[in-house]
């Protein structure tokens, strides 16, 4: 009975770590992606007259979003 209880406790412990690892997969990359999405929205809502710099910034942010997503996908394939 003690052995079964120990197995159950260890399984729950290990399973908890596995679930947590999946739930927090690449938290910094996801944070970066969320920040870039926020930046994109802010740029879209900014006034248009910025001498072309706002438009260029939007393009760079879109490129960064694409790269972060590619990095996440790449790492998830390992």
C-alpha positions as CSV (number, residue, x, y, z in Angstrom):
1,X,0.0,0.0,0.0
2,X,2.8,2.4,0.9
3,X,4.5,1.6,-2.4
4,X,1.4,2.4,-4.4
5,X,1.0,5.6,-2.5
6,X,4.6,6.5,-3.2
7,X,4.2,5.8,-6.9
8,X,1.1,8.0,-7.0
9,X,2.8,10.8,-5.3
10,X,5.9,10.6,-7.6
11,X,3.7,10.3,-10.7
12,X,1.7,13.4,-9.7
13,X,4.9,15.3,-8.9
14,X,6.6,14.4,-12.2
15,X,3.3,15.0,-14.1
16,X,3.0,18.4,-12.6
17,X,6.4,19.4,-13.9
18,X,5.6,18.0,-17.3
19,X,2.3,20.0,-17.4
20,X,4.0,23.1,-16.1
21,X,6.8,22.7,-18.8
22,X,4.2,22.5,-21.5
23,X,2.2,25.4,-20.1
24,X,5.2,27.6,-19.9
25,X,6.9,26.6,-23.1
26,X,9.2,29.5,-24.2
27,X,7.7,32.1,-21.8
28,X,10.2,34.8,-22.9
29,X,9.5,34.3,-26.6
30,X,5.8,34.5,-25.9
31,X,6.3,37.6,-23.8
32,X,8.3,39.2,-26.7
33,X,5.6,38.2,-29.1
34,X,2.9,39.8,-26.9
35,X,5.0,43.0,-26.6
36,X,5.5,43.2,-30.4
37,X,1.7,42.7,-30.9
38,X,1.1,45.6,-28.4
39,X,3.7,47.7,-30.3
40,X,2.0,47.0,-33.6
41,X,-1.4,48.1,-32.2
42,X,0.2,51.3,-30.8
43,X,1.8,52.1,-34.1
44,X,-1.4,51.5,-36.0
45,X,-3.2,53.9,-33.6
46,X,-0.5,56.6,-33.9
47,X,-1.1,59.6,-36.1
48,X,0.1,59.0,-39.6
49,X,2.4,62.0,-40.2
50,X,5.8,60.8,-39.0
51,X,7.9,61.3,-42.1
52,X,7.6,57.7,-43.1
53,X,9.2,56.4,-39.9
54,X,5.9,55.1,-38.4
55,X,5.3,53.0,-41.6
56,X,8.9,51.7,-41.5
57,X,8.5,50.9,-37.8
58,X,5.3,48.9,-38.5
59,X,7.1,46.9,-41.2
60,X,10.0,46.2,-38.9
61,X,7.6,45.1,-36.1
62,X,5.7,42.9,-38.5
63,X,9.1,41.3,-39.6
64,X,10.0,40.8,-35.9
65,X,6.7,39.2,-35.2
66,X,7.3,36.8,-38.1
67,X,10.8,36.0,-36.8
68,X,9.7,35.4,-33.2
69,X,7.0,33.0,-34.4
70,X,9.5,31.2,-36.6
71,X,11.8,30.9,-33.6
72,X,9.1,29.5,-31.5
73,X,8.1,27.0,-34.2
74,X,11.8,26.0,-34.7
75,X,12.3,25.4,-31.0
76,X,9.1,23.4,-30.7
77,X,10.3,21.0,-33.4
78,X,13.3,19.9,-31.3
